[in-house]
Amino acid sequence: MARVFVSFLGTNNYIRCNYHFDKNVNETTYQPKETRFVQEAIIGNVCQRWSAADKIKILLTEEAEEKNWNDEGHKDKNGKTLRVDDVGKPMSGLKTQLEKINLSAKIEPVRGVKDGNSIEDIWEIFSTIENMVDREDTLWLDITNGFRSLPMLLMLLLQYLKVTKNIKIGGIYYGAFEKLGPVYKVKNMALEKRNAPIIDLTAFHVLQTWTEGTDTFKTYGDARRIKEAIEDYCNSLPLPKETGDKQLCVKKMESLAAVINSICLQIHTARGKEIVEGKSIREAKDLITELENEEILPPLKTLLHLIEKKIEEYESDDVKNGFISVKWCIEHSLVQQGITLLQETVITKILSEARMGWNEKTKRELAKRAINNLNNTKNGSNPQKNKKNDVTSKLQEIIISYEELAENYKALTKMRNDINHGGYLDENDNKAGKPDDFLDGLKSSYLSINECFKKVR
């Protein structure tokens, strides 16, 4: 679980400038002046408080090692070694400059890295970086130097390592020297005006993680990935120095992550009561509305709209939430949950129509008995077993008003028993269904029951 910093060193004769962050990312006072290497500025801020267990990896091609890792590696057009740069200062290599920072973390040059001019080289670089990182490490990247396809390769590598080694992303940085203009113009600038920003690109990885989490939520009805993405984003933000506490916006995002995950868990565990009450749905909608007015990354607002779209049909304290959740289950092949929720929502709907307490166990048992009595009567069962009282009669009147409701309920009971008993049924009574039959059966029952209610209401 170490911290690992990875950077590629290039081969150009870099011009001295003042690299700077908008804020010192590690709250240090280190701000190198007139350095040739962006790595010196980034490492001096990010890694200054790291321990001996942490690692700084500088990837070197043979040419990069010769020209920029070691001192005095460049030559003039006549082949003579350059001992001073364009402002008359020593041509120290990156190795020398990093040693001056006096870091506790171990600086490890990775020699013999390929140039990246072929697909074989790129895969070898991929493997090189993969082998640098252990499980659950936190990785920082500097992508300023190196071949042009490096940023795309590294973004893919990050996702790969998150899956295979459960790593975390500490930061992704780019030194924007080009903001100063062409090299020949920069050489004519006073050193104090050569101020180049270091851009924090971590947000692009955050966006990728959010996108994957939102896709998982939309496709599979599972919010765990989006919860992790939001939490990672919130944890990556610096605490305000004034309060040392998280901003209200960040707290709202963390709350949204928790409540969206709660909604999914309610459906995955068939929590009909919570679904009908809609407390989590109401909280999620309120948080999304509030966050749309906050200053967050613009792409994240688009993703918020997608989440909002997924839950827009739900209402507070409404029986229809149960049926909406059944549709959710069908869309995401949550068959067992869908069958359970559909049966129990039918009971809730009947009791709601009868103005009885749908949350009372005894009332729910009465409603189930009323449905079963109707089915038994149709099947010619002994009427003595189907004795009615006033409450049962009232419930049966409601059930009869919805044509075929009792028959659909019976079909759901058969599927529910089959699934809950793992297919271990007595073939003389009920032959176990085939796996593909259950989703089709759920869809058919859902559509038929919806039609039943539409005909009367």
C-alpha positions as CSV (number, residue, x, y, z in Angstrom):
1,M,0.0,0.0,0.0
2,A,2.8,2.4,-0.9
3,R,2.6,5.7,-2.8
4,V,4.2,5.5,-6.3
5,F,5.1,8.5,-8.5
6,V,5.7,7.7,-12.2
7,S,7.2,10.1,-14.8
8,F,8.7,9.8,-18.3
9,L,11.9,11.8,-18.9
10,G,12.2,13.2,-22.4
11,T,15.2,13.9,-24.6
12,N,14.9,17.6,-25.4
13,N,17.2,20.3,-24.2
14,Y,14.6,21.8,-21.8
15,I,14.6,25.5,-21.2
16,R,14.7,26.9,-17.7
17,C,11.4,28.2,-16.3
18,N,9.3,28.6,-13.2
19,Y,6.8,25.8,-13.0
20,H,4.0,26.4,-10.5
21,F,0.7,24.9,-9.2
22,D,-2.3,27.2,-8.6
23,K,-2.0,25.9,-5.1
24,N,0.8,23.8,-3.5
25,V,-0.9,20.4,-3.9
26,N,0.7,19.0,-0.8
27,E,0.6,22.2,1.2
28,T,4.4,22.5,1.2
29,T,6.5,25.5,0.7
30,Y,8.5,24.0,-2.1
31,Q,8.3,26.1,-5.2
32,P,11.4,25.6,-7.4
33,K,12.6,28.6,-9.4
34,E,14.3,28.4,-12.8
35,T,14.2,24.7,-13.2
36,R,14.7,22.8,-16.5
37,F,12.6,19.8,-15.3
38,V,8.9,19.8,-14.6
39,Q,9.5,16.6,-12.5
40,E,11.5,18.7,-10.0
41,A,8.5,21.0,-9.4
42,I,5.8,18.2,-9.2
43,I,7.9,15.8,-7.0
44,G,9.0,18.7,-4.8
45,N,5.3,19.4,-4.0
46,V,3.7,16.0,-4.2
47,C,6.4,13.8,-2.7
48,Q,8.1,16.0,-0.1
49,R,6.4,14.3,2.9
50,W,6.5,10.8,1.6
51,S,8.3,8.0,3.5
52,A,11.0,5.6,2.7
53,A,8.3,3.0,1.8
54,D,7.2,5.1,-1.1
55,K,8.8,5.2,-4.6
56,I,9.5,7.7,-7.3
57,K,10.0,6.0,-10.7
58,I,11.6,7.9,-13.5
59,L,11.3,6.0,-16.8
60,L,14.3,6.5,-19.1
61,T,15.1,5.6,-22.7
62,E,18.8,5.3,-23.4
63,E,18.8,8.7,-25.0
64,A,16.9,10.3,-22.1
65,E,19.3,8.9,-19.6
66,E,22.3,10.2,-21.5
67,K,20.9,13.6,-22.2
68,N,18.7,14.6,-19.2
69,W,19.2,12.2,-16.3
70,N,22.9,12.7,-16.1
71,D,24.7,16.0,-16.0
72,E,25.9,17.8,-19.1
73,G,24.2,15.4,-21.5
74,H,23.6,17.8,-24.4
75,K,25.9,18.9,-27.1
76,D,25.9,22.0,-29.3
77,K,25.7,21.9,-33.1
78,N,29.4,21.3,-33.3
79,G,29.3,18.3,-31.1
80,K,30.8,20.1,-28.1
81,T,29.3,19.3,-24.6
82,L,27.1,22.0,-23.2
83,R,28.2,22.8,-19.7
84,V,25.9,25.7,-19.1
85,D,22.4,26.4,-20.4
86,D,21.0,29.5,-22.2
87,V,21.2,31.7,-19.1
88,G,24.7,30.5,-18.1
89,K,23.7,28.1,-15.4
90,P,25.1,24.5,-15.0
91,M,23.5,21.8,-17.1
92,S,22.6,19.6,-14.2
93,G,20.6,16.5,-15.0
94,L,17.3,15.5,-13.3
95,K,19.2,13.0,-11.0
96,T,21.2,15.9,-9.5
97,Q,18.2,18.2,-9.1
98,L,16.1,15.6,-7.3
99,E,18.9,14.8,-4.9
100,K,18.9,18.4,-3.9
101,I,15.3,18.1,-2.6
102,N,16.4,15.7,0.1
103,L,13.4,13.3,-0.2
104,S,12.7,10.3,2.1
105,A,11.1,8.4,-0.8
106,K,13.4,6.2,-2.9
107,I,14.2,7.7,-6.3
108,E,14.4,4.8,-8.8
109,P,15.5,5.3,-12.4
110,V,13.9,2.7,-14.7
111,R,16.4,2.3,-17.5
112,G,16.1,0.8,-21.0
113,V,12.5,1.9,-21.6
114,K,11.5,1.6,-25.2
115,D,10.8,4.7,-27.4
116,G,7.2,3.8,-28.1
117,N,7.5,3.9,-31.8
118,S,5.8,0.5,-32.4
119,I,2.9,-1.4,-30.9
120,E,5.3,-3.9,-29.4
121,D,7.1,-1.0,-27.6
122,I,3.9,0.3,-26.3
123,W,2.9,-3.0,-24.8
124,E,6.3,-3.4,-23.2
125,I,5.9,0.1,-21.6
126,F,2.5,-1.0,-20.4
127,S,4.0,-4.1,-18.8
128,T,6.9,-2.1,-17.3
129,I,4.5,0.3,-15.5
130,E,2.2,-2.5,-14.5
131,N,5.1,-4.3,-12.7
132,M,6.0,-1.2,-10.8
133,V,2.8,-1.1,-8.9
134,D,1.7,-3.5,-6.2
135,R,-1.9,-4.2,-5.0
136,E,-3.6,-1.3,-3.3
137,D,-0.8,1.2,-4.0
138,T,-1.7,4.8,-4.8
139,L,-0.4,6.1,-8.1
140,W,0.6,9.6,-9.2
141,L,1.5,10.3,-12.8
142,D,3.3,13.0,-14.7
143,I,2.5,12.9,-18.4
144,T,4.4,15.9,-19.5
145,N,7.1,14.1,-21.5
146,G,7.1,11.1,-23.7
147,F,5.6,9.8,-26.9
148,R,2.3,11.3,-28.2
149,S,0.1,8.2,-27.4
150,L,1.3,8.2,-23.7
151,P,-1.8,10.0,-22.2
152,M,-4.2,7.6,-23.8
153,L,-2.1,4.6,-22.8
154,L,-1.8,5.7,-19.2
155,M,-5.6,6.4,-18.9
156,L,-6.3,2.9,-20.1
157,L,-3.6,1.5,-17.8
158,L,-5.1,3.3,-14.8
159,Q,-8.4,1.6,-15.3
160,Y,-6.7,-1.7,-15.8
161,L,-4.7,-1.4,-12.6
162,K,-7.8,-0.3,-10.6
163,V,-9.5,-3.5,-11.7
164,T,-6.5,-5.9,-11.4
165,K,-4.6,-4.4,-8.5
166,N,-7.2,-2.3,-6.7
167,I,-5.0,0.8,-6.9
168,K,-6.1,4.4,-6.2
169,I,-5.2,7.5,-8.2
170,G,-3.4,10.2,-6.3
171,G,-3.0,12.7,-9.2
172,I,-2.3,13.2,-12.9
173,Y,-0.2,16.2,-13.8
174,Y,1.0,18.0,-17.0
175,G,3.5,20.8,-17.2
176,A,2.3,23.3,-19.8
177,F,5.6,24.9,-20.9
178,E,4.0,25.6,-24.3
179,K,1.9,28.3,-22.7
180,L,5.0,30.5,-22.7
181,G,5.3,30.2,-26.5
182,P,7.9,28.8,-28.9
183,V,11.3,28.0,-27.4
184,Y,13.1,30.8,-29.4
185,K,10.7,33.3,-27.8
186,V,11.1,31.9,-24.3
187,K,14.8,32.2,-24.5
188,N,14.4,36.0,-25.0
189,M,12.1,36.3,-22.0
190,A,13.3,37.4,-18.6
191,L,13.5,34.4,-16.2
192,E,11.0,35.9,-13.8
193,K,8.4,36.0,-16.6
194,R,8.9,32.4,-17.6
195,N,6.0,31.1,-15.4
196,A,4.5,27.9,-16.7
197,P,1.5,26.3,-15.0
198,I,1.3,22.6,-13.9
199,I,-2.2,21.4,-14.8
200,D,-4.0,18.9,-12.6
201,L,-5.7,16.5,-15.0
202,T,-7.0,14.1,-12.3
203,A,-10.5,15.3,-13.1
204,F,-10.4,13.5,-16.5
205,H,-9.8,10.2,-14.7
206,V,-12.6,11.1,-12.3
207,L,-14.9,11.7,-15.4
208,Q,-14.0,8.3,-16.8
209,T,-14.7,6.6,-13.5
210,W,-18.0,8.5,-13.2
211,T,-19.0,7.5,-16.7
212,E,-18.3,3.8,-16.0
213,G,-20.2,4.0,-12.7
214,T,-23.2,5.7,-14.3
215,D,-23.2,3.2,-17.1
216,T,-23.2,0.3,-14.6
217,F,-26.1,2.1,-12.8
218,K,-28.1,2.5,-16.0
219,T,-27.3,-0.9,-17.5
220,Y,-27.4,-3.2,-14.4
221,G,-29.3,-1.1,-11.8
222,D,-26.3,-1.3,-9.5
223,A,-25.0,1.9,-7.9
224,R,-21.9,0.6,-6.1
225,R,-19.5,1.8,-8.8
226,I,-21.0,5.2,-9.0
227,K,-20.9,5.4,-5.2
228,E,-17.2,4.6,-5.3
229,A,-16.6,7.1,-8.0
230,I,-18.3,9.9,-6.1
231,E,-16.4,9.0,-2.9
232,D,-13.1,8.9,-4.7
233,Y,-13.8,12.3,-6.3
234,C,-14.8,13.9,-3.0
235,N,-11.8,12.4,-1.2
236,S,-9.5,13.9,-3.8
237,L,-10.6,17.4,-3.2
238,P,-8.4,19.5,-0.8
239,L,-10.0,20.7,2.5
240,P,-10.4,24.4,2.7
241,K,-7.7,25.9,4.8
242,E,-10.1,28.3,6.6
243,T,-12.3,25.5,8.1
244,G,-10.4,22.3,7.6
245,D,-13.8,20.7,6.8
246,K,-15.4,19.5,3.6
247,Q,-17.4,22.0,1.6
248,L,-21.2,21.7,1.7
249,C,-21.2,20.8,-2.0
250,V,-18.9,17.8,-1.3
251,K,-21.1,16.6,1.6
252,K,-24.1,16.7,-0.7
253,M,-22.3,14.6,-3.3
254,E,-21.3,12.1,-0.7
255,S,-25.0,12.0,0.5
256,L,-26.2,11.5,-3.0
257,A,-23.8,8.6,-3.5
258,A,-25.1,6.9,-0.3
259,V,-28.8,7.5,-1.1
260,I,-28.5,6.2,-4.7
261,N,-26.8,3.1,-3.5
262,S,-29.6,2.7,-0.9
263,I,-32.3,2.9,-3.6
264,C,-30.5,0.1,-5.5
265,L,-30.1,-2.0,-2.4
266,Q,-33.8,-1.6,-1.6
267,I,-34.7,-3.0,-5.0
268,H,-32.0,-5.8,-4.9
269,T,-33.3,-6.9,-1.5
270,A,-37.0,-6.4,-2.3
271,R,-37.7,-3.8,0.4
272,G,-41.2,-3.1,-0.7
273,K,-42.2,-0.9,2.2
274,E,-39.2,1.5,1.8
275,I,-39.8,1.6,-2.0
276,V,-43.4,2.6,-1.7
277,E,-42.7,5.2,1.0
278,G,-40.1,6.7,-1.4
279,K,-38.0,8.5,1.3
280,S,-34.7,7.7,-0.4
281,I,-36.1,8.7,-3.8
282,R,-37.3,12.0,-2.5
283,E,-33.9,12.7,-0.9
284,A,-32.0,11.8,-4.1
285,K,-34.2,14.1,-6.2
286,D,-33.7,17.0,-3.7
287,L,-29.9,16.5,-3.7
288,I,-29.7,16.3,-7.5
289,T,-31.7,19.6,-7.7
290,E,-29.3,21.3,-5.2
291,L,-26.2,20.0,-6.9
292,E,-27.3,21.2,-10.3
293,N,-26.9,24.7,-8.9
294,E,-23.4,24.1,-7.4
295,E,-20.0,24.6,-9.0
296,I,-19.0,21.1,-10.0
297,L,-17.3,19.8,-13.1
298,P,-19.7,20.4,-16.1
299,P,-19.6,16.8,-17.4
300,L,-20.7,15.6,-13.9
301,K,-23.8,17.7,-14.2
302,T,-24.7,15.8,-17.3
303,L,-24.3,12.5,-15.5
304,L,-26.5,13.8,-12.7
305,H,-29.2,14.3,-15.3
306,L,-28.9,10.7,-16.4
307,I,-29.3,9.5,-12.8
308,E,-32.3,11.9,-12.4
309,K,-33.8,10.4,-15.5
310,K,-33.5,6.9,-14.1
311,I,-35.6,7.7,-11.0
312,E,-37.9,10.4,-12.4
313,E,-41.0,8.2,-12.4
314,Y,-40.9,7.6,-8.7
315,E,-43.0,9.6,-6.3
316,S,-43.2,10.0,-2.5
317,D,-45.5,7.6,-0.7
318,D,-47.0,6.1,-3.8
319,V,-48.0,2.4,-4.4
320,K,-47.0,2.8,-8.0
321,N,-43.3,2.9,-6.9
322,G,-43.6,-0.8,-6.4
323,F,-44.6,-1.4,-10.0
324,I,-41.9,1.0,-11.2
325,S,-39.4,-1.1,-9.3
326,V,-40.7,-4.3,-11.0
327,K,-40.1,-2.6,-14.3
328,W,-36.6,-1.8,-13.1
329,C,-36.1,-5.5,-12.1
330,I,-37.2,-6.6,-15.6
331,E,-34.8,-4.1,-17.3
332,H,-31.9,-5.5,-15.2
333,S,-32.9,-9.2,-15.1
334,L,-33.5,-9.1,-11.3
335,V,-36.0,-11.9,-11.7
336,Q,-36.4,-13.1,-8.1
337,Q,-36.7,-9.6,-6.8
338,G,-39.1,-8.6,-9.5
339,I,-41.4,-11.6,-8.8
340,T,-41.4,-10.9,-5.1
341,L,-42.0,-7.1,-5.5
342,L,-44.8,-7.7,-8.1
343,Q,-46.7,-10.0,-5.8
344,E,-46.3,-7.9,-2.7
345,T,-47.1,-4.7,-4.6
346,V,-50.4,-6.3,-5.8
347,I,-51.3,-6.9,-2.1
348,T,-50.4,-3.3,-1.3
349,K,-52.5,-2.0,-4.1
350,I,-55.5,-4.1,-3.1
351,L,-55.3,-2.9,0.6
352,S,-54.8,0.6,-0.5
353,E,-58.0,0.4,-2.6
354,A,-59.8,-1.1,0.4
355,R,-58.4,1.8,2.6
356,M,-56.8,-0.8,4.9
357,G,-53.4,-0.7,6.5
358,W,-51.1,-2.1,3.8
359,N,-48.2,-2.2,6.2
360,E,-50.0,-4.5,8.7
361,K,-49.1,-8.1,8.5
362,T,-52.6,-9.4,9.4
363,K,-54.2,-7.3,6.7
364,R,-51.7,-8.5,4.1
365,E,-52.4,-12.1,5.1
366,L,-56.1,-11.4,4.7
367,A,-55.6,-10.1,1.2
368,K,-53.5,-13.0,0.2
369,R,-56.1,-15.4,1.6
370,A,-58.8,-13.6,-0.4
371,I,-56.9,-14.1,-3.6
372,N,-56.2,-17.7,-2.9
373,N,-59.9,-18.3,-2.0
374,L,-61.0,-17.0,-5.3
375,N,-58.5,-19.2,-7.1
376,N,-59.6,-22.2,-5.1
377,T,-63.2,-21.6,-5.8
378,K,-62.5,-21.4,-9.5
379,N,-60.7,-24.7,-9.2
380,G,-63.7,-26.3,-7.5
381,S,-62.1,-26.6,-4.1
382,N,-64.2,-27.4,-1.0
383,P,-66.0,-24.1,-0.2
384,Q,-65.8,-24.9,3.5
385,K,-62.1,-24.2,3.2
386,N,-62.9,-20.8,1.7
387,K,-65.0,-19.2,4.4
388,K,-65.6,-15.5,4.1
389,N,-65.9,-12.7,6.6
390,D,-66.9,-9.2,5.9
391,V,-63.3,-8.1,5.4
392,T,-62.5,-11.0,3.0
393,S,-65.6,-10.3,1.0
394,K,-64.7,-6.7,0.6
395,L,-61.2,-7.6,-0.6
396,Q,-62.6,-10.2,-3.0
397,E,-64.9,-7.7,-4.5
398,I,-61.9,-5.5,-5.3
399,I,-59.9,-8.4,-6.6
400,I,-62.8,-9.6,-8.9
401,S,-63.1,-6.0,-10.3
402,Y,-59.6,-6.5,-11.7
403,E,-60.1,-9.3,-14.3
404,E,-57.4,-12.0,-14.3
405,L,-55.6,-10.5,-11.3
406,A,-56.1,-13.6,-9.2
407,E,-54.8,-15.9,-12.0
408,N,-51.7,-13.7,-12.5
409,Y,-51.1,-13.7,-8.7
410,K,-51.3,-17.5,-8.8
411,A,-48.8,-17.8,-11.6
412,L,-46.4,-15.5,-9.7
413,T,-46.8,-17.7,-6.6
414,K,-45.7,-20.8,-8.6
415,M,-42.6,-19.0,-10.0
416,R,-41.7,-17.6,-6.6
417,N,-41.9,-21.0,-4.9
418,D,-39.9,-22.6,-7.7
419,I,-37.1,-20.0,-7.4
420,N,-37.1,-19.8,-3.6
421,H,-36.8,-23.6,-3.3
422,G,-34.0,-23.7,-5.9
423,G,-36.0,-25.8,-8.4
424,Y,-36.3,-28.7,-5.9
425,L,-40.0,-29.3,-6.6
426,D,-42.1,-32.5,-6.6
427,E,-42.5,-33.1,-10.3
428,N,-45.9,-34.7,-9.6
429,D,-47.2,-31.3,-8.4
430,N,-45.1,-28.6,-10.0
431,K,-42.4,-29.2,-12.6
432,A,-39.4,-27.0,-12.0
433,G,-39.2,-24.2,-14.6
434,K,-36.3,-23.5,-17.0
435,P,-34.1,-20.5,-16.3
436,D,-35.2,-18.6,-19.3
437,D,-38.9,-19.1,-18.4
438,F,-38.8,-16.9,-15.3
439,L,-37.9,-13.6,-16.9
440,D,-40.5,-14.1,-19.6
441,G,-43.1,-15.1,-17.0
442,L,-42.3,-12.0,-14.9
443,K,-42.7,-9.8,-18.0
444,S,-46.0,-11.4,-18.9
445,S,-47.4,-11.1,-15.4
446,Y,-46.3,-7.5,-15.1
447,L,-47.9,-6.4,-18.3
448,S,-51.1,-8.4,-17.6
449,I,-51.4,-7.0,-14.1
450,N,-50.8,-3.5,-15.3
451,E,-53.6,-4.0,-17.8
452,C,-55.9,-5.3,-15.1
453,F,-55.5,-2.1,-13.1
454,K,-55.8,0.2,-16.2
455,K,-59.2,-1.3,-17.1
456,V,-60.8,-0.2,-13.9
457,R,-58.9,2.9,-13.1
